[in-house]
Amino acid sequence: MTTNLVSSPDSVGFGGVVKEYTWSWENQPLRVIYETIGTGSPILLLPAFSSVSTRAEMGELAKLLASHFQVTAVDWPGFGQSSRPSLNYRPEIYQQFLEDFVTTVFPTPITVVAAGHASSYVLQLAVKQPDILSRIALLAPTWRGPLPTMGANPQIADMVKGLVRSPIVGQALYKLNTTPSFLSWMYRRHVFTDDAKLTPSFIEKKWQTTQKPGARFASAAFVTGNLDAIREQSDFLALVQSLSVPLMVVIGESSPPKSRAEMDTVAALPKVQSVVIPGSLGLHEEYPDVVFTVIQDFLLSS
């Protein structure tokens, strides 16, 4: 694994200093883009995995936190502005990436604020290396991809992933499932709660994110559950119970019923701080001011 940090201009971030981190997986170099704003103790923001995943979804929250912290947000490999090669995307890639990124970029223990599916990866890292994280805030935490959540068995999920990865059929399927109308439907169904925020320009930016070369590979892995770092709710709860650092969970009151029930179960565990706020699975992007208000005391506490 090698690193190469290079400042560069950016037009799709949130006004911070944009840098490039060169990371290798199985001898293939990947260009990972991250952005830093503010001064103070370091906080890492991890966007949710999704077809439209990008550090920009954490941008407004990052700007609010920048008055107290040095805030870094990263585009996961395979998403955002980072490299999107046709890897067989799986949990091992992201587990190793997150560990390498944190230990390379941050010289001192950090706070992590993770959204959605990033939660499992952060919990696993915290249990494996408790000395490199100081506290964790999970925003609408999930652990299971869309197809498994809908009840698809692993064989069907793998078949779908294979189809989407194929050169011609896969490109067609992916385009059908990333049209602006489909993205708008997806957001209305379980990501945002205020339809007025789903403007044509908002959806256009999300659509552009999905159209980058190679975008379908990591997206297909997420949708089919192949980025699920754990397979059972009991494993997620066991990770939480094994933590040695403070944990806060922020829950959207309008989250899909199955996800909401699982979040509530986490919140009920001993020593877990929790709060319910407006929103659904995209609460960090839809209501960044509310998220900032409810987590700032937790993040600032010694």
N, C-alpha and C positions, 0 to 999 in steps of 0.2 A: 504494500500500500504506500502510495506517495502522495504528497500534498504540494499544492502550488496555489498560493493565495494571491489573487490579482484584482485590484480595484478596476471597476468598469462602469460606464454610464448605463442607465436603465430607464425604460419608458413605461414599464408595466408594474413597477413595485410601489413603494409607499414613501419614497423620498429619502431613504437611508443610503448608506454606503453599500454598494453591491460588490460582492466578491465571488471568486471562482475557487472551488475546492476540487482538486483532482484526486479521485479515489478509484482504486482498481478492484474489480471482482473477477476472479479466475483469469487473471492476466489481461483483462480488458479494461482500459482506462475509461472512466466515466467523469463527465464534467458536471459538477453539482454547483448550483447557484444559491447563494444565501445573501441576506441583507441585514445590516445592523444599523440601529438608530438609538440615540440617547446615550447617557452616561450613568455609571453607578454599578451596582451589583448585576451580574449577568443573568438574563432570563432567555431561555430558548423556547420559541413558539413553533409547534409542529402542526401543520394543517392536517385536516382529515383526509384519508384516502378516498378518492372518488374519481369519476371520469373527468371532473373539472378541477381537480386538486391543484392548488397553487399557493405560494406563500402570500399572494396578494389578498387572499381571503382573511388573513390575520392582520392586514395592514392597518385598519382603523384601531384595532385593539393595541397593536404595536405602538402607534403614535400616542395613544393615551398612556400606556405604560412607560413611554420614553421620558416622561417627566420625573420618574423615580429610578429607572433602571437602564442598563445597557441591554437593549432588546435585539435578539437575532431571530429571524424567521428563515426557514430553508425550504427549497423545493426538493421533495423526495426524488431520488433517482427514478427515472421513468415518467416523471410528472413535471408540470410547470415548465420552467426554462432549462431544467437539467436535461442531461442526455437521455434519449429514449431508444436505446438499442433493443433488438429483438431477443432479449434474454428470456430464460425460463424464470419469470419473476415468482419468487416464493419467500416465505418468512426469513429464511437464513440470510438472504441478501440484505434485508432491512435491519435485522438484528445486528449484523456485523457493521453495516453502514452507520447506524446510530451510535454504537459503541465507539467506532473509530472517529466519527465526527466530533463527538463530545470530548473525547480524551485528547484530540489533536487541537481543536479550536479554542477550548476553554482551559486555562491553566488552574482554575480554582473550581470548587463545587458550585453547581448551578441549580437554579430553579427551572423546572420545565412546565410549560402550559401546553397540553396536548388535546387536540380535538378528535372526536370520533374514534376511528379505527387505530389511530396512532397510540391510543391508550395502552393497549396490551404490550406494545413494544417498549414503552417507557417503564411500565411496571416490571417487565422482565429484566430490563437493564438495572433498575433500582434494586432488585433482589440480587442480581448477579454482582453488581459493583455499587454497594450502598454508599461508598465514600465519595462518589463523584456527583451525586445529586443531593441537594439540601432540602427541597420540598417539591411537591407535585400538585398541580391543579389539572383535573380532567374535565373537559367541556363536552357534555353530551356523549359520554364514553360508550363505545360499541366494540364488539369483538367478532362479529359474524357478518360475512358479506351478504349482499342482496339476494343472490340465488339460494344459498342455504337458509336464509331467513324466510324465504317464500316456500321452503320445504323441498327444494330440489336435492336429490341424493348426489353423492360425490361422482357417480358415473355420468349422470346428466351434466353436471357442472363441468367436468373435464371435457366432455364432448363439445359443449358450448365454447369453452376456452380454445379448443383445437380449431373449431370452425372460424372463430374470430381471428386467430393467428394465421390462418391460411391466406395466400396472396390475393386471390380475387374475391371469393365468397366472403372471406373475413372482412375485407375492406368495405364491401357492400353492406354487410350486416352492421358493421361499426357505424357507418355513415347513417343508416336508418335509425340507430339508437342514439345518435348525437345531433339530430336535427334541432334547430332552435325550438320548434314546437314541442318536441319530446323533452328537451331540457327544461322548458317552461313548465310542462306537466309534472316533471319530476320534482322541481322546486316546490310547486304548489302542493304536491302530495305529501312530502315528508321532510322538506328542508327549510323552507320559509313559511311564516304564518301570515305575513302582510303582503297580499298580492300587489299592492301599489308599488312595492319596492322592486318588483320584477319587470322593470322597464325594458323596452326594446334594446337600449344600449347595454344594459346589464346582461341580458341574455346573449347579445352579440359578442361581448367579451368572453363569456363562458364558452360559447361555440368556437371562437377562435382558438381557445386553449385546447379544445378537443381535436383540432385539425392539424396540429403540428406533426411532422413526419415521425412515424413510429409510436404515435400516441395510443394506438389500440392495444399494444402488448401488455403494459402494466395495468391499463384499465380493465382489460379482459380478466387478468389475474385477480384483481380486486372483486369485480362483480361476481365471479364464479366461486369466491371463497378461498382462492389459492393464496391470498395474503392473510388469511386468518392465522394469527400466531398461536392461538389456542383453539380448541374444538368444543369445549364444554364450559358452561357457566361456572361450574364448580372450580375449574382451573383459574378462571378470572378472579373468583372470590378468594382462592388460596393465595394468589399473588398479592392481593390487597392485604390479606391477613399477615403476610410475611414481611411487609414493609417495615423499615426502621426509620423512615422519614415521614413528616407530616403529609397528609393527603386531604385535598378538598375536591368535591365533586359538584359540578354545576349541571342541573337537569332542566331541560326545556319542558314546560308544563304541557305542551301540545305534541310531545314526541310520540311516534307510533306506539300503540299499546304494548306490543311485545318488548320493544326496546325500553319503554318507560318502566315496565315492571322489573326488568333486569337492572336498570339504573337505581331504582328504589331499593332493590335488594342490596346493592353495593352500599348505598347511603345508610342503610340500617346497621351496617357492621360497626363494631366498637372502634372508637378513635377516628372515624371518618367524619370530617366536617362536610356538610352538604347544604345546598340551597336550591330552590326551585324558582325559575324566572320565566318570563314570557319567551316563546320561541319553540323550535323543534330541533332537528339534528344540525341545523346551520346557525344556531343561536350566536356563535362567536362572530359571525359575519353580519347577521341581521340586527343584533342588539349589542354591539361592542361596548357601548357606554354603560349598559346595565351589567354586562359581564365584568367590566373594569370596576364598577362600584362594589360589586359583591365579593370580588377576590382581592382587592387591594390591601385590606387589613391583614388577610391571611398571608399575602406575599411579603408584606412589610414587617410582619412579626418576627422577633428574633428567636 
